[in-house]
Amino acid sequence: MYVSLGLMAHSQIEQQTHNATLMDTLRIVFLLTALTLLASLKVLWRHTLPVRHASKAGEEGPLPRAYPAILLKPRPG
């Protein structure tokens, strides 16, 4: 009787530990995904911000760092 109760308690503790480990893993994956998404949005925001300001003001503003070099050549005429 006591042995079966002990085995049941042990298996329940083992299951709870497994669930807690799984939840911790999912929490870490979720946080890393959220941080990666925020970093990507920050990079996109930085690269489009000068272009947006320039188009609002109607004048040429500073170019983003990743601007294609072919567009920097002067136009003929």
Phi and psi restraints in degrees (range 20) as a CNS / XPLOR table:
assign (resid 1 and name C) (resid 2 and name N)
       (resid 2 and name CA) (resid 2 and name C) 1.0 -67.0 20.0 2
assign (resid 2 and name N) (resid 2 and name CA)
       (resid 2 and name C) (resid 3 and name N) 1.0 -33.2 20.0 2
assign (resid 2 and name C) (resid 3 and name N)
       (resid 3 and name CA) (resid 3 and name C) 1.0 -66.2 20.0 2
assign (resid 3 and name N) (resid 3 and name CA)
       (resid 3 and name C) (resid 4 and name N) 1.0 -43.2 20.0 2
assign (resid 3 and name C) (resid 4 and name N)
       (resid 4 and name CA) (resid 4 and name C) 1.0 -67.0 20.0 2
assign (resid 4 and name N) (resid 4 and name CA)
       (resid 4 and name C) (resid 5 and name N) 1.0 -38.1 20.0 2
assign (resid 4 and name C) (resid 5 and name N)
       (resid 5 and name CA) (resid 5 and name C) 1.0 -64.6 20.0 2
assign (resid 5 and name N) (resid 5 and name CA)
       (resid 5 and name C) (resid 6 and name N) 1.0 -39.7 20.0 2
assign (resid 5 and name C) (resid 6 and name N)
       (resid 6 and name CA) (resid 6 and name C) 1.0 -65.0 20.0 2
assign (resid 6 and name N) (resid 6 and name CA)
       (resid 6 and name C) (resid 7 and name N) 1.0 -40.8 20.0 2
assign (resid 6 and name C) (resid 7 and name N)
       (resid 7 and name CA) (resid 7 and name C) 1.0 -67.1 20.0 2
assign (resid 7 and name N) (resid 7 and name CA)
       (resid 7 and name C) (resid 8 and name N) 1.0 -38.7 20.0 2
assign (resid 7 and name C) (resid 8 and name N)
       (resid 8 and name CA) (resid 8 and name C) 1.0 -65.2 20.0 2
assign (resid 8 and name N) (resid 8 and name CA)
       (resid 8 and name C) (resid 9 and name N) 1.0 -42.8 20.0 2
assign (resid 8 and name C) (resid 9 and name N)
       (resid 9 and name CA) (resid 9 and name C) 1.0 -64.3 20.0 2
assign (resid 9 and name N) (resid 9 and name CA)
       (resid 9 and name C) (resid 10 and name N) 1.0 -40.7 20.0 2
assign (resid 9 and name C) (resid 10 and name N)
       (resid 10 and name CA) (resid 10 and name C) 1.0 -63.8 20.0 2
assign (resid 10 and name N) (resid 10 and name CA)
       (resid 10 and name C) (resid 11 and name N) 1.0 -43.9 20.0 2
assign (resid 10 and name C) (resid 11 and name N)
       (resid 11 and name CA) (resid 11 and name C) 1.0 -67.5 20.0 2
assign (resid 11 and name N) (resid 11 and name CA)
       (resid 11 and name C) (resid 12 and name N) 1.0 -34.4 20.0 2
assign (resid 11 and name C) (resid 12 and name N)
       (resid 12 and name CA) (resid 12 and name C) 1.0 -68.0 20.0 2
assign (resid 12 and name N) (resid 12 and name CA)
       (resid 12 and name C) (resid 13 and name N) 1.0 -42.2 20.0 2
assign (resid 12 and name C) (resid 13 and name N)
       (resid 13 and name CA) (resid 13 and name C) 1.0 -63.5 20.0 2
assign (resid 13 and name N) (resid 13 and name CA)
       (resid 13 and name C) (resid 14 and name N) 1.0 -40.5 20.0 2
assign (resid 13 and name C) (resid 14 and name N)
       (resid 14 and name CA) (resid 14 and name C) 1.0 -63.0 20.0 2
assign (resid 14 and name N) (resid 14 and name CA)
       (resid 14 and name C) (resid 15 and name N) 1.0 -41.4 20.0 2
assign (resid 14 and name C) (resid 15 and name N)
       (resid 15 and name CA) (resid 15 and name C) 1.0 -66.2 20.0 2
assign (resid 15 and name N) (resid 15 and name CA)
       (resid 15 and name C) (resid 16 and name N) 1.0 -42.1 20.0 2
assign (resid 15 and name C) (resid 16 and name N)
       (resid 16 and name CA) (resid 16 and name C) 1.0 -64.2 20.0 2
assign (resid 16 and name N) (resid 16 and name CA)
       (resid 16 and name C) (resid 17 and name N) 1.0 -39.4 20.0 2
assign (resid 16 and name C) (resid 17 and name N)
       (resid 17 and name CA) (resid 17 and name C) 1.0 -64.0 20.0 2
assign (resid 17 and name N) (resid 17 and name CA)
       (resid 17 and name C) (resid 18 and name N) 1.0 -42.0 20.0 2
assign (resid 17 and name C) (resid 18 and name N)
       (resid 18 and name CA) (resid 18 and name C) 1.0 -62.9 20.0 2
assign (resid 18 and name N) (resid 18 and name CA)
       (resid 18 and name C) (resid 19 and name N) 1.0 -43.7 20.0 2
assign (resid 18 and name C) (resid 19 and name N)
       (resid 19 and name CA) (resid 19 and name C) 1.0 -63.6 20.0 2
assign (resid 19 and name N) (resid 19 and name CA)
       (resid 19 and name C) (resid 20 and name N) 1.0 -40.9 20.0 2
assign (resid 19 and name C) (resid 20 and name N)
       (resid 20 and name CA) (resid 20 and name C) 1.0 -65.3 20.0 2
assign (resid 20 and name N) (resid 20 and name CA)
       (resid 20 and name C) (resid 21 and name N) 1.0 -40.8 20.0 2
assign (resid 20 and name C) (resid 21 and name N)
       (resid 21 and name CA) (resid 21 and name C) 1.0 -64.6 20.0 2
assign (resid 21 and name N) (resid 21 and name CA)
       (resid 21 and name C) (resid 22 and name N) 1.0 -41.1 20.0 2
assign (resid 21 and name C) (resid 22 and name N)
       (resid 22 and name CA) (resid 22 and name C) 1.0 -63.7 20.0 2
assign (resid 22 and name N) (resid 22 and name CA)
       (resid 22 and name C) (resid 23 and name N) 1.0 -42.6 20.0 2
assign (resid 22 and name C) (resid 23 and name N)
       (resid 23 and name CA) (resid 23 and name C) 1.0 -65.6 20.0 2
assign (resid 23 and name N) (resid 23 and name CA)
       (resid 23 and name C) (resid 24 and name N) 1.0 -40.0 20.0 2
assign (resid 23 and name C) (resid 24 and name N)
       (resid 24 and name CA) (resid 24 and name C) 1.0 -62.2 20.0 2
assign (resid 24 and name N) (resid 24 and name CA)
       (resid 24 and name C) (resid 25 and name N) 1.0 -42.2 20.0 2
assign (resid 24 and name C) (resid 25 and name N)
       (resid 25 and name CA) (resid 25 and name C) 1.0 -63.7 20.0 2
assign (resid 25 and name N) (resid 25 and name CA)
       (resid 25 and name C) (resid 26 and name N) 1.0 -44.9 20.0 2
assign (resid 25 and name C) (resid 26 and name N)
       (resid 26 and name CA) (resid 26 and name C) 1.0 -63.9 20.0 2
assign (resid 26 and name N) (resid 26 and name CA)
       (resid 26 and name C) (resid 27 and name N) 1.0 -38.1 20.0 2
assign (resid 26 and name C) (resid 27 and name N)
       (resid 27 and name CA) (resid 27 and name C) 1.0 -63.7 20.0 2
assign (resid 27 and name N) (resid 27 and name CA)
       (resid 27 and name C) (resid 28 and name N) 1.0 -42.7 20.0 2
assign (resid 27 and name C) (resid 28 and name N)
       (resid 28 and name CA) (resid 28 and name C) 1.0 -65.1 20.0 2
assign (resid 28 and name N) (resid 28 and name CA)
       (resid 28 and name C) (resid 29 and name N) 1.0 -43.3 20.0 2
assign (resid 28 and name C) (resid 29 and name N)
       (resid 29 and name CA) (resid 29 and name C) 1.0 -62.8 20.0 2
assign (resid 29 and name N) (resid 29 and name CA)
       (resid 29 and name C) (resid 30 and name N) 1.0 -42.3 20.0 2
assign (resid 29 and name C) (resid 30 and name N)
       (resid 30 and name CA) (resid 30 and name C) 1.0 -62.7 20.0 2
assign (resid 30 and name N) (resid 30 and name CA)
       (resid 30 and name C) (resid 31 and name N) 1.0 -45.0 20.0 2
assign (resid 30 and name C) (resid 31 and name N)
       (resid 31 and name CA) (resid 31 and name C) 1.0 -64.8 20.0 2
assign (resid 31 and name N) (resid 31 and name CA)
       (resid 31 and name C) (resid 32 and name N) 1.0 -41.6 20.0 2
assign (resid 31 and name C) (resid 32 and name N)
       (resid 32 and name CA) (resid 32 and name C) 1.0 -64.5 20.0 2
assign (resid 32 and name N) (resid 32 and name CA)
       (resid 32 and name C) (resid 33 and name N) 1.0 -39.0 20.0 2
assign (resid 32 and name C) (resid 33 and name N)
       (resid 33 and name CA) (resid 33 and name C) 1.0 -64.5 20.0 2
assign (resid 33 and name N) (resid 33 and name CA)
       (resid 33 and name C) (resid 34 and name N) 1.0 -43.6 20.0 2
assign (resid 33 and name C) (resid 34 and name N)
       (resid 34 and name CA) (resid 34 and name C) 1.0 -63.9 20.0 2
assign (resid 34 and name N) (resid 34 and name CA)
       (resid 34 and name C) (resid 35 and name N) 1.0 -42.5 20.0 2
assign (resid 34 and name C) (resid 35 and name N)
       (resid 35 and name CA) (resid 35 and name C) 1.0 -65.3 20.0 2
assign (resid 35 and name N) (resid 35 and name CA)
       (resid 35 and name C) (resid 36 and name N) 1.0 -39.0 20.0 2
assign (resid 35 and name C) (resid 36 and name N)
       (resid 36 and name CA) (resid 36 and name C) 1.0 -64.4 20.0 2
assign (resid 36 and name N) (resid 36 and name CA)
       (resid 36 and name C) (resid 37 and name N) 1.0 -42.1 20.0 2
assign (resid 36 and name C) (resid 37 and name N)
       (resid 37 and name CA) (resid 37 and name C) 1.0 -64.1 20.0 2
assign (resid 37 and name N) (resid 37 and name CA)
       (resid 37 and name C) (resid 38 and name N) 1.0 -43.6 20.0 2
assign (resid 37 and name C) (resid 38 and name N)
       (resid 38 and name CA) (resid 38 and name C) 1.0 -63.4 20.0 2
assign (resid 38 and name N) (resid 38 and name CA)
       (resid 38 and name C) (resid 39 and name N) 1.0 -40.7 20.0 2
assign (resid 38 and name C) (resid 39 and name N)
       (resid 39 and name CA) (resid 39 and name C) 1.0 -64.5 20.0 2
assign (resid 39 and name N) (resid 39 and name CA)
       (resid 39 and name C) (resid 40 and name N) 1.0 -40.2 20.0 2
assign (resid 39 and name C) (resid 40 and name N)
       (resid 40 and name CA) (resid 40 and name C) 1.0 -64.5 20.0 2
assign (resid 40 and name N) (resid 40 and name CA)
       (resid 40 and name C) (resid 41 and name N) 1.0 -43.0 20.0 2
assign (resid 40 and name C) (resid 41 and name N)
       (resid 41 and name CA) (resid 41 and name C) 1.0 -64.5 20.0 2
assign (resid 41 and name N) (resid 41 and name CA)
       (resid 41 and name C) (resid 42 and name N) 1.0 -37.2 20.0 2
assign (resid 41 and name C) (resid 42 and name N)
       (resid 42 and name CA) (resid 42 and name C) 1.0 -64.4 20.0 2
assign (resid 42 and name N) (resid 42 and name CA)
       (resid 42 and name C) (resid 43 and name N) 1.0 -42.3 20.0 2
assign (resid 42 and name C) (resid 43 and name N)
       (resid 43 and name CA) (resid 43 and name C) 1.0 -64.4 20.0 2
assign (resid 43 and name N) (resid 43 and name CA)
       (resid 43 and name C) (resid 44 and name N) 1.0 -45.4 20.0 2
assign (resid 43 and name C) (resid 44 and name N)
       (resid 44 and name CA) (resid 44 and name C) 1.0 -61.9 20.0 2
assign (resid 44 and name N) (resid 44 and name CA)
       (resid 44 and name C) (resid 45 and name N) 1.0 -40.9 20.0 2
assign (resid 44 and name C) (resid 45 and name N)
       (resid 45 and name CA) (resid 45 and name C) 1.0 -62.3 20.0 2
assign (resid 45 and name N) (resid 45 and name CA)
       (resid 45 and name C) (resid 46 and name N) 1.0 -42.9 20.0 2
assign (resid 45 and name C) (resid 46 and name N)
       (resid 46 and name CA) (resid 46 and name C) 1.0 -64.5 20.0 2
assign (resid 46 and name N) (resid 46 and name CA)
       (resid 46 and name C) (resid 47 and name N) 1.0 -37.6 20.0 2
assign (resid 46 and name C) (resid 47 and name N)
       (resid 47 and name CA) (resid 47 and name C) 1.0 -76.8 20.0 2
assign (resid 47 and name N) (resid 47 and name CA)
       (resid 47 and name C) (resid 48 and name N) 1.0 -24.1 20.0 2
assign (resid 47 and name C) (resid 48 and name N)
       (resid 48 and name CA) (resid 48 and name C) 1.0 -99.1 20.0 2
assign (resid 48 and name N) (resid 48 and name CA)
       (resid 48 and name C) (resid 49 and name N) 1.0 -13.9 20.0 2
assign (resid 48 and name C) (resid 49 and name N)
       (resid 49 and name CA) (resid 49 and name C) 1.0 -61.8 20.0 2
assign (resid 49 and name N) (resid 49 and name CA)
       (resid 49 and name C) (resid 50 and name N) 1.0 -48.8 20.0 2
assign (resid 49 and name C) (resid 50 and name N)
       (resid 50 and name CA) (resid 50 and name C) 1.0 -63.1 20.0 2
assign (resid 50 and name N) (resid 50 and name CA)
       (resid 50 and name C) (resid 51 and name N) 1.0 -36.2 20.0 2
assign (resid 50 and name C) (resid 51 and name N)
       (resid 51 and name CA) (resid 51 and name C) 1.0 -66.0 20.0 2
assign (resid 51 and name N) (resid 51 and name CA)
       (resid 51 and name C) (resid 52 and name N) 1.0 -41.7 20.0 2
assign (resid 51 and name C) (resid 52 and name N)
       (resid 52 and name CA) (resid 52 and name C) 1.0 -63.7 20.0 2
assign (resid 52 and name N) (resid 52 and name CA)
       (resid 52 and name C) (resid 53 and name N) 1.0 -42.2 20.0 2
assign (resid 52 and name C) (resid 53 and name N)
       (resid 53 and name CA) (resid 53 and name C) 1.0 -65.5 20.0 2
assign (resid 53 and name N) (resid 53 and name CA)
       (resid 53 and name C) (resid 54 and name N) 1.0 -39.2 20.0 2
assign (resid 53 and name C) (resid 54 and name N)
       (resid 54 and name CA) (resid 54 and name C) 1.0 -66.0 20.0 2
assign (resid 54 and name N) (resid 54 and name CA)
       (resid 54 and name C) (resid 55 and name N) 1.0 -40.1 20.0 2
assign (resid 54 and name C) (resid 55 and name N)
       (resid 55 and name CA) (resid 55 and name C) 1.0 -72.0 20.0 2
assign (resid 55 and name N) (resid 55 and name CA)
       (resid 55 and name C) (resid 56 and name N) 1.0 -30.2 20.0 2
assign (resid 55 and name C) (resid 56 and name N)
       (resid 56 and name CA) (resid 56 and name C) 1.0 -69.8 20.0 2
assign (resid 56 and name N) (resid 56 and name CA)
       (resid 56 and name C) (resid 57 and name N) 1.0 -40.7 20.0 2
assign (resid 56 and name C) (resid 57 and name N)
       (resid 57 and name CA) (resid 57 and name C) 1.0 -79.7 20.0 2
assign (resid 57 and name N) (resid 57 and name CA)
       (resid 57 and name C) (resid 58 and name N) 1.0 -16.1 20.0 2
assign (resid 57 and name C) (resid 58 and name N)
       (resid 58 and name CA) (resid 58 and name C) 1.0 78.2 20.0 2
assign (resid 58 and name N) (resid 58 and name CA)
       (resid 58 and name C) (resid 59 and name N) 1.0 17.5 20.0 2
assign (resid 58 and name C) (resid 59 and name N)
       (resid 59 and name CA) (resid 59 and name C) 1.0 -136.0 20.0 2
assign (resid 59 and name N) (resid 59 and name CA)
       (resid 59 and name C) (resid 60 and name N) 1.0 169.0 20.0 2
assign (resid 59 and name C) (resid 60 and name N)
       (resid 60 and name CA) (resid 60 and name C) 1.0 -81.2 20.0 2
assign (resid 60 and name N) (resid 60 and name CA)
       (resid 60 and name C) (resid 61 and name N) 1.0 128.6 20.0 2
assign (resid 60 and name C) (resid 61 and name N)
       (resid 61 and name CA) (resid 61 and name C) 1.0 -105.3 20.0 2
assign (resid 61 and name N) (resid 61 and name CA)
       (resid 61 and name C) (resid 62 and name N) 1.0 -172.9 20.0 2
assign (resid 61 and name C) (resid 62 and name N)
       (resid 62 and name CA) (resid 62 and name C) 1.0 -65.2 20.0 2
assign (resid 62 and name N) (resid 62 and name CA)
       (resid 62 and name C) (resid 63 and name N) 1.0 143.4 20.0 2
assign (resid 62 and name C) (resid 63 and name N)
       (resid 63 and name CA) (resid 63 and name C) 1.0 -85.6 20.0 2
assign (resid 63 and name N) (resid 63 and name CA)
       (resid 63 and name C) (resid 64 and name N) 1.0 144.9 20.0 2
assign (resid 63 and name C) (resid 64 and name N)
       (resid 64 and name CA) (resid 64 and name C) 1.0 -65.5 20.0 2
assign (resid 64 and name N) (resid 64 and name CA)
       (resid 64 and name C) (resid 65 and name N) 1.0 159.5 20.0 2
assign (resid 64 and name C) (resid 65 and name N)
       (resid 65 and name CA) (resid 65 and name C) 1.0 -62.1 20.0 2
assign (resid 65 and name N) (resid 65 and name CA)
       (resid 65 and name C) (resid 66 and name N) 1.0 -33.2 20.0 2
assign (resid 65 and name C) (resid 66 and name N)
       (resid 66 and name CA) (resid 66 and name C) 1.0 -94.9 20.0 2
assign (resid 66 and name N) (resid 66 and name CA)
       (resid 66 and name C) (resid 67 and name N) 1.0 23.7 20.0 2
assign (resid 66 and name C) (resid 67 and name N)
       (resid 67 and name CA) (resid 67 and name C) 1.0 -70.1 20.0 2
assign (resid 67 and name N) (resid 67 and name CA)
       (resid 67 and name C) (resid 68 and name N) 1.0 135.1 20.0 2
assign (resid 67 and name C) (resid 68 and name N)
       (resid 68 and name CA) (resid 68 and name C) 1.0 -62.3 20.0 2
assign (resid 68 and name N) (resid 68 and name CA)
       (resid 68 and name C) (resid 69 and name N) 1.0 136.1 20.0 2
assign (resid 68 and name C) (resid 69 and name N)
       (resid 69 and name CA) (resid 69 and name C) 1.0 -67.1 20.0 2
assign (resid 69 and name N) (resid 69 and name CA)
       (resid 69 and name C) (resid 70 and name N) 1.0 -26.6 20.0 2
assign (resid 69 and name C) (resid 70 and name N)
       (resid 70 and name CA) (resid 70 and name C) 1.0 -66.3 20.0 2
assign (resid 70 and name N) (resid 70 and name CA)
       (resid 70 and name C) (resid 71 and name N) 1.0 -27.8 20.0 2
assign (resid 70 and name C) (resid 71 and name N)
       (resid 71 and name CA) (resid 71 and name C) 1.0 -79.1 20.0 2
assign (resid 71 and name N) (resid 71 and name CA)
       (resid 71 and name C) (resid 72 and name N) 1.0 -10.9 20.0 2
assign (resid 71 and name C) (resid 72 and name N)
       (resid 72 and name CA) (resid 72 and name C) 1.0 -85.9 20.0 2
assign (resid 72 and name N) (resid 72 and name CA)
       (resid 72 and name C) (resid 73 and name N) 1.0 -11.6 20.0 2
assign (resid 72 and name C) (resid 73 and name N)
       (resid 73 and name CA) (resid 73 and name C) 1.0 -71.7 20.0 2
assign (resid 73 and name N) (resid 73 and name CA)
       (resid 73 and name C) (resid 74 and name N) 1.0 141.8 20.0 2
assign (resid 73 and name C) (resid 74 and name N)
       (resid 74 and name CA) (resid 74 and name C) 1.0 -68.5 20.0 2
assign (resid 74 and name N) (resid 74 and name CA)
       (resid 74 and name C) (resid 75 and name N) 1.0 148.6 20.0 2
assign (resid 74 and name C) (resid 75 and name N)
       (resid 75 and name CA) (resid 75 and name C) 1.0 -82.4 20.0 2
assign (resid 75 and name N) (resid 75 and name CA)
       (resid 75 and name C) (resid 76 and name N) 1.0 142.5 20.0 2
assign (resid 75 and name C) (resid 76 and name N)
       (resid 76 and name CA) (resid 76 and name C) 1.0 -72.2 20.0 2
assign (resid 76 and name N) (resid 76 and name CA)
       (resid 76 and name C) (resid 77 and name N) 1.0 143.4 20.0 2
